[in-house]
């Protein structure tokens, strides 16, 4: 980051690491937690011009005449969760009764309900609708993705 290297301003740009179903199966993605934004700590009257004109910076977030600030506790909590590499991994656990989407194999794209966990074999047993009937089958745990709850 230019701010960190050239202006010596402490910066923080956390990213999320998560699995997503693709045509090739479940793939890990890393994306910005706050696309287009980063957190920077500096004394505004002393450094705002250098910060605003640093390479890659479009401006400092503000609401009218009020600067946008984030309390130190929030940043500390984010930094703790993200660690040294500034990445938060989201790897939700799968539970019995949960609806999942199969990401690979012949049932790819189908939704199913988890009926049994088999952690020793890294597999799950799922119930799915296939060709008009309910079928129970085993799938490798990394090949299923939990569906987000829809309210």
DSSP file (Angstrom, degrees, kcal/mol; ACC not computed):
  #  RESIDUE AA STRUCTURE BP1 BP2  ACC     N-H-->O    O-->H-N    N-H-->O    O-->H-N    TCO  KAPPA ALPHA  PHI   PSI    X-CA   Y-CA   Z-CA
    1    1 A X     >        0   0    0      0, 0.0     4,-2.4     0, 0.0     5,-0.2   0.000 360.0 360.0 360.0 133.2    0.0    0.0    0.0
    2    2 A X  H  >> +     0   0    0     53,-0.3     4,-2.9     1,-0.2     5,-1.0   0.901 360.0  54.4 -59.8 -43.3    1.3    3.4   -1.0
    3    3 A X  I  >>S+     0   0    0      1,-0.2     6,-2.1    52,-0.2     4,-0.7   0.910 111.1  45.6 -59.1 -42.5    0.1    5.0    2.3
    4    4 A X  I  45S+     0   0    0      4,-0.2     4,-0.3     3,-0.2    -1,-0.2   0.922 122.2  35.2 -67.6 -44.8    2.0    2.5    4.3
    5    5 A X  I  <5S+     0   0    0     -4,-2.4    -2,-0.2     2,-0.1    -3,-0.2   0.941 129.7  25.4 -78.0 -49.5    5.2    2.6    2.3
    6    6 A X  I  <5S+     0   0    0     -4,-2.9    -3,-0.2    -5,-0.2    -2,-0.1   0.840 132.9  29.9 -90.6 -35.3    5.5    6.3    1.2
    7    7 A X  I  <<S-     0   0    0     -5,-1.0    -3,-0.2    -4,-0.7    -4,-0.1   0.534  94.3-131.7-102.7  -8.4    3.6    8.2    3.8
    8    8 A X      < +     0   0    0     -5,-0.5     2,-0.5    -6,-0.3    -4,-0.2   0.869  52.4 151.5  56.4  41.7    4.2    5.8    6.8
    9    9 A X        -     0   0    0     -6,-2.1    -1,-0.2    33,-0.0     2,-0.2  -0.898  51.7-116.6-101.2 125.7    0.5    5.8    7.7
   10   10 A X  E     -A   41   0A   0     31,-0.6    31,-2.4    -2,-0.5     2,-0.3  -0.449  42.9-176.0 -62.5 127.6   -0.7    2.6    9.4
   11   11 A X  E     -A   40   0A   0     29,-0.2     2,-0.3    -2,-0.2    29,-0.2  -0.856  19.1-166.1-127.3 160.4   -3.3    1.0    7.1
   12   12 A X  E     +A   39   0A   0     27,-2.3    27,-3.1    -2,-0.3     2,-0.3  -0.939  11.0 171.0-150.0 121.7   -5.7   -1.9    7.2
   13   13 A X        -     0   0    0     -2,-0.3    25,-0.1    25,-0.2    -2,-0.0  -0.708  22.7-158.6-132.3  80.3   -7.6   -3.5    4.3
   14   14 A X        -     0   0    0     -2,-0.3    19,-2.5    18,-0.1    20,-0.6  -0.234   5.7-159.4 -64.9 148.8   -9.1   -6.7    5.5
   15   15 A X  E     -Bc  32  87B   0     71,-2.6    73,-3.2    17,-0.3     2,-0.4  -0.891  11.1-129.9-125.5 157.4  -10.1   -9.4    3.0
   16   16 A X  E     -Bc  31  88B   0     15,-3.6    15,-2.4    -2,-0.3     2,-0.5  -0.887  11.4-160.6-107.5 137.4  -12.5  -12.4    3.1
   17   17 A X  E     +Bc  30  89B   0     71,-2.7    73,-3.4    -2,-0.4     2,-0.3  -0.983  29.4 150.6-115.8 123.6  -11.6  -15.9    2.1
   18   18 A X  E     -Bc  29  90B   0     11,-2.4    11,-3.3    -2,-0.5     2,-0.3  -0.978  43.8-107.9-151.1 159.1  -14.6  -18.1    1.4
   19   19 A X  E     -B   28   0B   0     71,-0.6     2,-0.4    -2,-0.3     9,-0.2  -0.690  32.9-177.4 -90.3 144.2  -15.7  -21.1   -0.7
   20   20 A X  E     -B   27   0B   0      7,-2.1     7,-2.5    -2,-0.3     2,-0.3  -0.999  29.4-112.9-141.5 140.4  -18.0  -20.6   -3.6
   21   21 A X  E     +B   26   0B   0     -2,-0.4     2,-0.2     5,-0.2     5,-0.2  -0.560  44.0 165.0 -73.4 131.5  -19.6  -23.1   -6.0
   22   22 A X  E >   -B   25   0B   0      3,-1.5     3,-1.6    -2,-0.3     0, 0.0  -0.784  55.6 -90.8-132.7 178.7  -18.3  -22.9   -9.6
   23   23 A X  T 3  S+     0   0    0      1,-0.3     3,-0.1    -2,-0.2    85,-0.1   0.808 129.3  51.9 -61.7 -28.1  -18.5  -25.1  -12.6
   24   24 A X  T 3  S-     0   0    0      1,-0.4    -1,-0.3    80,-0.1     2,-0.2   0.397 123.1-103.6 -88.3   2.7  -15.2  -26.6  -11.5
   25   25 A X  E <  S-B   22   0B   0     -3,-1.6    -3,-1.5    78,-0.1     2,-0.4  -0.688  72.6  -9.3 108.1-164.4  -16.6  -27.3   -8.0
   26   26 A X  E     -B   21   0B   0     -2,-0.2     2,-0.4    -5,-0.2    -5,-0.2  -0.579  69.4-176.2 -74.4 124.5  -16.1  -25.5   -4.7
   27   27 A X  E     -B   20   0B   0     -7,-2.5    -7,-2.1    -2,-0.4     2,-0.4  -0.955  26.1-120.9-125.0 140.8  -13.3  -23.0   -5.1
   28   28 A X  E     -B   19   0B   0     -2,-0.4     2,-0.3    -9,-0.2    -9,-0.2  -0.677  32.2-169.8 -79.7 131.8  -11.7  -20.7   -2.4
   29   29 A X  E     -B   18   0B   0    -11,-3.3   -11,-2.4    -2,-0.4     2,-0.4  -0.905  13.0-155.9-119.1 149.8  -12.0  -17.0   -3.3
   30   30 A X  E     +B   17   0B   0     -2,-0.3     2,-0.3   -13,-0.2   -13,-0.2  -0.991  24.5 163.1-125.6 122.2  -10.4  -14.0   -1.6
   31   31 A X  E     -B   16   0B   0    -15,-2.4   -15,-3.6    -2,-0.4     2,-0.1  -0.925  44.9 -86.0-135.0 158.5  -12.1  -10.6   -1.9
   32   32 A X  E >   -B   15   0B   0     -2,-0.3     3,-0.5   -17,-0.3   -17,-0.3  -0.398  26.4-144.1 -62.5 136.9  -11.9   -7.3   -0.2
   33   33 A X  T 3  S+     0   0    0    -19,-2.5     2,-0.3     1,-0.3   -18,-0.2   0.859 101.7  24.6 -69.4 -35.0  -14.1   -7.1    2.9
   34   34 A X  T >  S-     0   0    0    -20,-0.6     3,-2.4     3,-0.3    -1,-0.3  -0.742  94.1-143.5-129.1  81.7  -14.8   -3.5    2.1
   35   35 A X  T <  S+     0   0    0     -3,-0.5     3,-0.1    -2,-0.3   -20,-0.0  -0.177  82.7   9.7 -54.0 130.1  -14.3   -3.1   -1.7
   36   36 A X  T 3  S+     0   0    0      1,-0.2     2,-0.3     0, 0.0    -1,-0.3   0.427 114.9  90.7  84.4  -0.5  -12.7    0.2   -2.6
   37   37 A X    <   +     0   0    0     -3,-2.4     2,-0.3     2,-0.0    -3,-0.3  -0.900  44.7 178.1-128.1 154.7  -12.0    1.2    1.0
   38   38 A X        -     0   0    0     -2,-0.3     2,-0.5    -3,-0.1   -25,-0.2  -0.964  30.2-116.7-144.6 160.9   -9.2    0.8    3.6
   39   39 A X  E     -A   12   0A   0    -27,-3.1   -27,-2.3    -2,-0.3     2,-0.4  -0.859  32.6-178.8-100.1 132.7   -8.7    2.0    7.1
   40   40 A X  E     -A   11   0A   0     -2,-0.5     2,-0.6   -29,-0.2   -29,-0.2  -0.995  16.9-149.4-133.3 138.8   -5.9    4.5    7.8
   41   41 A X  E     +A   10   0A   0    -31,-2.4   -31,-0.6    -2,-0.4     2,-0.3  -0.929  39.8 128.7-112.0 116.7   -4.9    6.0   11.1
   42   42 A X        -     0   0    0     -2,-0.6     2,-0.8   -33,-0.1     3,-0.1  -0.984  64.0 -94.6-158.4 162.2   -3.4    9.5   10.9
   43   43 A X    >>  -     0   0    0     -2,-0.3     4,-2.3     1,-0.2     3,-0.8  -0.757  38.4-148.1 -85.2 111.4   -3.7   13.0   12.4
   44   44 A X  H 3> S+     0   0    0     -2,-0.8     4,-2.3     1,-0.3     5,-0.2   0.877  89.4  49.4 -53.0 -53.6   -6.0   14.7   10.0
   45   45 A X  H 34 S+     0   0    0      1,-0.2    -1,-0.3     2,-0.2     4,-0.2   0.829 118.1  41.9 -60.6 -28.9   -4.7   18.3   10.2
   46   46 A X  H <4 S+     0   0    0     -3,-0.8    -1,-0.2     1,-0.1    -2,-0.2   0.851 130.8  16.4 -84.2 -35.9   -1.1   17.2    9.7
   47   47 A X  H  X S+     0   0    0     -4,-2.3     4,-2.6     2,-0.1     5,-0.2   0.444  85.6 104.3-122.6  -0.6   -1.4   14.5    7.0
   48   48 A X  H  X S+     0   0    0     -4,-2.3     4,-2.8    -5,-0.3     5,-0.2   0.854  85.4  50.5 -60.3 -35.0   -4.7   14.8    5.2
   49   49 A X  H  > S+     0   0    0     -5,-0.2     4,-1.6     2,-0.2    -1,-0.2   0.924 112.7  45.8 -67.6 -42.4   -3.3   16.4    2.1
   50   50 A X  H  4 S+     0   0    0     -3,-0.2     4,-0.3     2,-0.2    -2,-0.2   0.890 115.6  47.6 -66.1 -38.6   -0.5   13.8    1.8
   51   51 A X  H >< S+     0   0    0     -4,-2.6     3,-1.3     1,-0.2    -2,-0.2   0.951 111.5  49.0 -67.0 -49.3   -3.1   11.0    2.3
   52   52 A X  H 3< S+     0   0    0     -4,-2.8    -1,-0.2     1,-0.3    -2,-0.2   0.799 115.9  43.8 -61.8 -29.6   -5.6   12.4   -0.2
   53   53 A X  T 3< S+     0   0    0     -4,-1.6    -1,-0.3    -5,-0.2    -2,-0.2   0.330  85.4 118.8-101.4   7.3   -3.0   12.8   -2.9
   54   54 A X  S X  S-     0   0    0     -3,-1.3     3,-2.0    -4,-0.3   -51,-0.1  -0.414  80.5 -85.4 -70.2 150.0   -1.3    9.5   -2.4
   55   55 A X  T 3  S+     0   0    0      1,-0.3   -53,-0.3    -2,-0.1   -52,-0.2  -0.313 114.1  15.6 -57.6 131.6   -1.3    7.1   -5.4
   56   56 A X  T 3  S+     0   0    0      1,-0.2     2,-0.5    -3,-0.1    -1,-0.3   0.326  95.8 118.1  87.8  -7.5   -4.5    5.0   -5.5
   57   57 A X    <   -     0   0    0     -3,-2.0    -1,-0.2     1,-0.1     3,-0.1  -0.819  37.3-178.9 -97.0 127.0   -6.4    7.1   -3.0
   58   58 A X        -     0   0    0     -2,-0.5     2,-0.3     1,-0.4    -1,-0.1   0.664  61.7 -55.4 -95.4 -19.7   -9.6    8.8   -4.3
   59   59 A X        -     0   0    0     -8,-0.1     2,-0.5     2,-0.0    -1,-0.4  -0.916  54.0 -79.6 162.5 173.1  -10.5   10.6   -1.1
   60   60 A X        -     0   0    0     -2,-0.3     2,-0.2    -3,-0.1    -8,-0.0  -0.878  51.7-111.2-101.8 131.8  -11.2   10.4    2.5
   61   61 A X        +     0   0    0     -2,-0.5     7,-2.3     7,-0.1     2,-0.3  -0.407  49.9 157.9 -67.3 131.5  -14.7    9.3    3.5
   62   62 A X  E     -D   67   0C   0      5,-0.3     2,-0.6    -2,-0.2     5,-0.2  -0.979  40.5-136.5-149.7 160.4  -16.8   12.0    5.0
   63   63 A X  E >  S-D   66   0C   0      3,-3.6     3,-2.0    -2,-0.3     2,-0.4  -0.900  76.0 -55.3-120.7  97.2  -20.5   12.8    5.5
   64   64 A X  T 3  S-     0   0    0     -2,-0.6     0, 0.0     1,-0.3     0, 0.0  -0.569 123.1 -18.4  65.8-123.9  -20.9   16.5    4.7
   65   65 A X  T 3  S+     0   0    0     -2,-0.4     2,-0.5    -3,-0.1    -1,-0.3   0.470 120.8  96.1 -89.6  -3.1  -18.4   18.3    6.9
   66   66 A X  E <  S-D   63   0C   0     -3,-2.0    -3,-3.6     1,-0.0     2,-0.1  -0.790  71.7-134.1 -96.5 123.0  -18.1   15.3    9.3
   67   67 A X  E     -D   62   0C   0     -2,-0.5     2,-0.5    -5,-0.2    -5,-0.3  -0.463  23.7-116.2 -69.6 143.1  -15.2   12.9    8.8
   68   68 A X        +     0   0    0     -7,-2.3     2,-0.3    -2,-0.1    -7,-0.1  -0.708  42.2 178.8 -79.5 124.9  -16.0    9.2    8.9
   69   69 A X        -     0   0    0     -2,-0.5     2,-0.4    -3,-0.0    -3,-0.0  -0.920  20.9-152.1-127.3 155.1  -14.3    7.5   11.8
   70   70 A X        -     0   0    0     -2,-0.3     5,-0.0     3,-0.0    -2,-0.0  -0.994  30.0-111.6-126.0 132.5  -14.2    4.0   13.2
   71   71 A X    >>  -     0   0    0     -2,-0.4     4,-1.6     1,-0.1     3,-0.6  -0.264  23.7-118.7 -66.2 151.5  -13.6    3.4   16.9
   72   72 A X  H 3> S+     0   0    0      1,-0.2     4,-2.7     2,-0.2     5,-0.2   0.808 110.8  60.2 -59.8 -34.4  -10.3    1.7   17.9
   73   73 A X  H 3> S+     0   0    0      2,-0.2     4,-2.4     1,-0.2    -1,-0.2   0.889 104.6  49.5 -63.3 -39.4  -12.1   -1.3   19.4
   74   74 A X  H <> S+     0   0    0     -3,-0.6     4,-2.3     2,-0.2    -1,-0.2   0.928 113.1  45.9 -65.3 -45.4  -13.8   -2.2   16.1
   75   75 A X  H  X S+     0   0    0     -4,-1.6     4,-2.9     2,-0.2    -2,-0.2   0.908 112.3  51.5 -64.1 -42.1  -10.5   -2.0   14.2
   76   76 A X  H  X S+     0   0    0     -4,-2.7     4,-2.5     2,-0.2    -2,-0.2   0.913 110.2  49.1 -61.2 -43.3   -8.7   -4.0   16.9
   77   77 A X  H  X S+     0   0    0     -4,-2.4     4,-2.2     2,-0.2    -1,-0.2   0.916 113.0  46.9 -63.1 -43.4  -11.4   -6.7   16.7
   78   78 A X  H  X S+     0   0    0     -4,-2.3     4,-2.5     2,-0.2    -2,-0.2   0.919 112.7  49.5 -63.3 -44.3  -11.1   -6.8   12.9
   79   79 A X  H  X S+     0   0    0     -4,-2.9     4,-2.4     2,-0.2    -2,-0.2   0.896 110.7  50.6 -62.3 -40.7   -7.3   -7.0   13.1
   80   80 A X  H  < S+     0   0    0     -4,-2.5    -1,-0.2     1,-0.2    -2,-0.2   0.929 113.7  44.3 -63.2 -45.5   -7.5   -9.8   15.7
   81   81 A X  H  < S+     0   0    0     -4,-2.2     8,-0.3     1,-0.2    -2,-0.2   0.873 117.8  44.8 -66.5 -37.8   -9.9  -11.8   13.5
   82   82 A X  H  <>S-     0   0    0     -4,-2.5     5,-1.5    -5,-0.2     3,-0.3   0.790  93.9-163.4 -81.2 -29.1   -7.9  -11.2   10.3
   83   83 A X  T ><5 -     0   0    0     -4,-2.4     3,-1.4    -5,-0.2    -1,-0.1  -0.207  47.9 -38.4  74.9-170.2   -4.4  -11.8   11.7
   84   84 A X  T 3 5S+     0   0    0      1,-0.3    -1,-0.2     2,-0.1    -2,-0.1   0.831 138.2  51.5 -62.1 -36.4   -1.1  -10.8   10.1
   85   85 A X  T 3 5S-     0   0    0     -3,-0.3    -1,-0.3     2,-0.2    -2,-0.2   0.457 105.8-126.3 -84.0   0.5   -2.2  -11.5    6.5
   86   86 A X  T < 5 +     0   0    0     -3,-1.4   -71,-2.6     1,-0.2     2,-0.4   0.815  66.4 130.4  59.7  34.8   -5.4   -9.4    6.9
   87   87 A X  E   < -c   15   0B   0     -5,-1.5     2,-0.6   -73,-0.2   -71,-0.2  -0.978  44.8-159.1-123.1 129.1   -7.6  -12.3    5.8
   88   88 A X  E     -c   16   0B   0    -73,-3.2   -71,-2.7    -2,-0.4     2,-0.5  -0.929  16.4-146.9-103.1 119.1  -10.7  -13.5    7.6
   89   89 A X  E     -c   17   0B   0     -2,-0.6     2,-0.7    -8,-0.3   -71,-0.2  -0.761   6.8-160.7 -90.7 127.1  -11.6  -17.1    6.5
   90   90 A X  E     +c   18   0B   0    -73,-3.4   -71,-0.6    -2,-0.5     2,-0.3  -0.915  24.9 156.4-107.6 106.7  -15.3  -17.9    6.4
   91   91 A X        -     0   0    0     -2,-0.7   -73,-0.1   -73,-0.1    -2,-0.1  -0.720  27.4-156.2-132.3  80.7  -15.7  -21.7    6.5
   92   92 A X        -     0   0    0     -2,-0.3    54,-0.2     1,-0.1     2,-0.2  -0.278  16.9-121.1 -64.5 140.4  -19.2  -22.4    7.9
   93   93 A X        -     0   0    0      1,-0.0     2,-0.4    53,-0.0    -1,-0.1  -0.492  22.5-125.1 -79.2 152.2  -19.6  -25.8    9.5
   94   94 A X        -     0   0    0     -2,-0.2     2,-0.3    52,-0.0    -1,-0.0  -0.811  27.9-167.9-100.8 137.4  -22.3  -28.1    8.1
   95   95 A X    >   -     0   0    0     -2,-0.4     3,-1.8     4,-0.1    19,-0.3  -0.867  32.0 -90.4-124.4 156.2  -25.0  -29.4   10.4
   96   96 A X  T 3  S+     0   0    0     -2,-0.3    19,-0.2     1,-0.2     3,-0.1  -0.425 114.8  26.4 -61.5 135.7  -27.6  -32.2   10.2
   97   97 A X  T 3  S+     0   0    0     17,-3.2    -1,-0.2     1,-0.3     2,-0.2   0.288  92.4 129.2  92.6  -9.3  -30.8  -30.7    8.8
   98   98 A X    <   -     0   0    0     -3,-1.8    16,-2.5    16,-0.1     2,-0.4  -0.545  59.9-123.3 -81.8 143.2  -29.0  -27.9    7.0
   99   99 A X  E     +E  113   0D   0     14,-0.2    48,-2.3    -2,-0.2     2,-0.3  -0.721  37.2 177.2 -85.0 133.0  -29.8  -27.3    3.3
  100  100 A X  E     -EF 112 146D   0     12,-3.0    12,-2.5    -2,-0.4     2,-0.5  -0.864  27.5-129.1-130.6 163.8  -26.7  -27.4    1.1
  101  101 A X  E     -EF 111 145D   0     44,-2.8    44,-2.6    -2,-0.3     2,-0.5  -0.968  25.7-126.6-113.4 133.2  -25.8  -27.2   -2.6
  102  102 A X  E     - F   0 144D   0      8,-2.6     7,-3.8    -2,-0.5    42,-0.2  -0.676  23.3-171.6 -79.9 126.4  -23.7  -29.9   -4.2
  103  103 A X        +     0   0    0     40,-3.5     2,-0.3    -2,-0.5   -81,-0.2   0.626  60.1  26.4 -97.7 -16.1  -20.7  -28.2   -5.9
  104  104 A X  S    S+     0   0    0     39,-0.7     3,-0.4   -79,-0.1    -1,-0.1  -0.942  90.2  31.5-144.0 162.9  -19.2  -31.2   -7.8
  105  105 A X  S >  S-     0   0    0     -2,-0.3     3,-1.9     1,-0.2   -80,-0.0  -0.272 103.9 -36.9  87.9-171.1  -20.0  -34.5   -9.3
  106  106 A X  T 3  S+     0   0    0      1,-0.3    -1,-0.2    -2,-0.1     0, 0.0   0.718 137.6  49.4 -65.4 -21.5  -23.1  -35.9  -11.0
  107  107 A X  T >  S+     0   0    0     -3,-0.4     3,-2.3     3,-0.1    -5,-0.3   0.227  79.8 150.7-100.0  14.3  -25.4  -34.0   -8.6
  108  108 A X  T <   +     0   0    0     -3,-1.9    -5,-0.2     1,-0.3     3,-0.1  -0.170  66.7  18.2 -51.8 132.1  -23.6  -30.7   -9.0
  109  109 A X  T 3  S+     0   0    0     -7,-3.8    -1,-0.3     1,-0.3     2,-0.2   0.189  94.7 123.7  93.1 -15.9  -26.0  -27.7   -8.6
  110  110 A X    <   -     0   0    0     -3,-2.3    -8,-2.6    -8,-0.2     2,-0.3  -0.504  58.3-129.7 -79.9 147.1  -28.7  -29.7   -6.7
  111  111 A X  E     +E  101   0D   0    -10,-0.2    18,-0.5    -2,-0.2     2,-0.3  -0.734  33.2 172.4 -91.8 145.4  -29.9  -28.7   -3.3
  112  112 A X  E     -EG 100 128D   0    -12,-2.5   -12,-3.0    -2,-0.3     2,-0.5  -0.948  31.1-120.3-147.0 164.1  -30.0  -31.3   -0.6
  113  113 A X  E     -EG  99 127D   0     14,-2.5    14,-2.7    -2,-0.3     2,-0.3  -0.942  30.8-121.6-110.8 130.3  -30.6  -31.7    3.1
  114  114 A X  E     + G   0 126D   0    -16,-2.5   -17,-3.2    -2,-0.5    12,-0.3  -0.550  33.7 171.6 -72.1 126.0  -27.9  -33.1    5.3
  115  115 A X  E     +     0   0D   0     10,-3.2     2,-0.3    -2,-0.3    11,-0.2   0.626  64.2  12.9-108.7 -20.2  -29.1  -36.2    7.1
  116  116 A X  E     - G   0 125D   0      9,-1.6     9,-3.1   -21,-0.1     2,-0.4  -0.966  60.3-142.0-159.7 139.7  -25.8  -37.5    8.7
  117  117 A X  E     - G   0 124D   0     -2,-0.3     2,-0.3     7,-0.2     7,-0.2  -0.863  10.8-174.6-102.0 137.6  -22.3  -36.2    9.3
  118  118 A X  E >>> + G   0 123D   0      5,-2.4     5,-1.9    -2,-0.4     3,-1.0  -0.649  10.7 169.6-129.1  74.9  -19.4  -38.7    8.9
  119  119 A X  G >45S+     0   0    0     -2,-0.3     3,-0.7     1,-0.3    -1,-0.1   0.817  72.7  60.3 -61.2 -33.9  -16.4  -36.6   10.0
  120  120 A X  G 345S+     0   0    0      1,-0.3    -1,-0.3     2,-0.1    -2,-0.0   0.843 116.1  34.3 -63.2 -32.0  -13.9  -39.6   10.1
  121  121 A X  G <45S-     0   0    0     -3,-1.0    -1,-0.3     2,-0.2    -2,-0.2   0.395 107.9-124.6-100.6   0.8  -14.5  -40.1    6.4
  122  122 A X  T <<5S+     0   0    0     -3,-0.7    19,-2.3    -4,-0.6    20,-0.4   0.907  72.2 118.7  52.8  46.1  -14.9  -36.4    5.6
  123  123 A X  E   < -GH 118 140D   0     -5,-1.9    -5,-2.4    17,-0.3     2,-0.3  -0.897  50.6-151.6-134.1 163.2  -18.3  -37.2    4.1
  124  124 A X  E     -GH 117 139D   0     15,-2.8    15,-2.8    -2,-0.3     2,-0.5  -0.979  15.9-132.3-132.6 148.7  -21.9  -36.2    4.6
  125  125 A X  E     -GH 116 138D   0     -9,-3.1   -10,-3.2    -2,-0.3    -9,-1.6  -0.883  32.3-173.1 -99.2 132.1  -25.1  -38.1    3.8
  126  126 A X  E     -GH 114 137D   0     11,-3.2    11,-2.4    -2,-0.5     2,-0.5  -0.906  22.8-140.5-128.3 154.0  -27.7  -36.0    2.1
  127  127 A X  E     +GH 113 136D   0    -14,-2.7   -14,-2.5    -2,-0.3     2,-0.3  -0.963  33.6 166.9-111.6 124.7  -31.3  -36.3    1.0
  128  128 A X  E     -GH 112 135D   0      7,-2.9     7,-3.2    -2,-0.5     2,-0.6  -0.938  39.7-111.7-138.1 160.1  -32.1  -34.8   -2.4
  129  129 A X  E     + H   0 134D   0    -18,-0.5     2,-0.4    -2,-0.3     5,-0.2  -0.821  42.4 169.1 -91.2 122.6  -34.8  -34.9   -5.0
  130  130 A X  E >   - H   0 133D   0      3,-3.2     3,-1.2    -2,-0.6    -2,-0.0  -0.976  64.1 -13.3-141.5 123.9  -33.6  -36.6   -8.2
  131  131 A X  T 3  S-     0   0    0     -2,-0.4    -1,-0.1     1,-0.3     3,-0.1   0.885 129.6 -50.5  51.9  45.1  -35.8  -37.7  -11.1
  132  132 A X  T 3  S+     0   0    0      1,-0.2     2,-0.3    -3,-0.0    -1,-0.3   0.557 122.3  83.3  78.3   9.1  -39.0  -37.1   -9.2
  133  133 A X  E <  S-H  130   0D   0     -3,-1.2    -3,-3.2    -5,-0.0     2,-0.4  -0.969  81.5-100.9-141.7 160.5  -38.1  -39.1   -6.1
  134  134 A X  E     -H  129   0D   0     -2,-0.3     2,-0.4    -5,-0.2    -5,-0.2  -0.649  39.6-175.3 -81.2 130.9  -36.1  -38.6   -2.8
  135  135 A X  E     -H  128   0D   0     -7,-3.2    -7,-2.9    -2,-0.4     2,-0.5  -0.987  15.1-151.3-128.9 135.4  -32.7  -40.2   -2.9
  136  136 A X  E     +H  127   0D   0     -2,-0.4     2,-0.3    -9,-0.2    -9,-0.2  -0.923  29.8 156.4-106.9 132.4  -30.2  -40.4    0.0
  137  137 A X  E     -H  126   0D   0    -11,-2.4   -11,-3.2    -2,-0.5     2,-0.4  -0.944  39.4-108.8-147.3 165.9  -26.5  -40.5   -1.0
  138  138 A X  E     -H  125   0D   0     -2,-0.3     2,-0.3   -13,-0.2   -13,-0.2  -0.804  31.8-178.0-100.9 142.8  -23.1  -39.8    0.4
  139  139 A X  E     -H  124   0D   0    -15,-2.8   -15,-2.8    -2,-0.4     2,-0.2  -0.987  37.2 -98.7-137.0 145.4  -21.0  -36.8   -0.8
  140  140 A X  E >   -H  123   0D   0     -2,-0.3     3,-2.2   -17,-0.2   -17,-0.3  -0.465  35.9-127.5 -62.0 130.9  -17.5  -35.6    0.2
  141  141 A X  G >  S+     0   0    0    -19,-2.3     3,-1.6     1,-0.3   -18,-0.1   0.846 106.6  57.1 -53.5 -40.6  -17.9  -32.9    2.7
  142  142 A X  G 3  S+     0   0    0    -20,-0.4    -1,-0.3     1,-0.3  -116,-0.2   0.655  98.6  64.5 -67.3 -10.2  -15.7  -30.4    0.8
  143  143 A X  G <  S+     0   0    0     -3,-2.2   -40,-3.5  -118,-0.1   -39,-0.7   0.337  91.7  73.9 -95.8   8.0  -18.1  -30.8   -2.2
  144  144 A X  E <   -F  102   0D   0     -3,-1.6     2,-0.5   -42,-0.2   -42,-0.2  -0.956  62.6-159.7-120.9 143.4  -21.1  -29.3   -0.5
  145  145 A X  E     -F  101   0D   0    -44,-2.6   -44,-2.8    -2,-0.4     2,-0.1  -0.976  23.8-118.7-120.7 128.7  -21.7  -25.6    0.3
  146  146 A X  E     -F  100   0D   0     -2,-0.5     2,-0.3   -46,-0.2   -46,-0.2  -0.392  28.5-127.9 -63.7 139.5  -24.2  -24.5    2.9
  147  147 A X        -     0   0    0    -48,-2.3   -48,-0.2    -2,-0.1     2,-0.1  -0.675  26.2-108.8 -86.8 144.0  -27.0  -22.3    1.5
  148  148 A X        -     0   0    0     -2,-0.3     2,-0.2     1,-0.1    -1,-0.1  -0.425  39.0-101.5 -70.1 146.1  -27.6  -19.0    3.2
  149  149 A X        -     0   0    0     -2,-0.1     2,-0.6     1,-0.0    -1,-0.1  -0.491  33.9-151.7 -69.2 132.8  -30.7  -18.8    5.2
  150  150 A X              0   0    0     -2,-0.2    -1,-0.0     1,-0.1    -3,-0.0  -0.935 360.0 360.0-109.5 122.8  -33.4  -17.0    3.3
  151  151 A X              0   0    0     -2,-0.6    -1,-0.1     0, 0.0    -2,-0.0   0.407 360.0 360.0-106.2 360.0  -36.0  -15.2    5.5
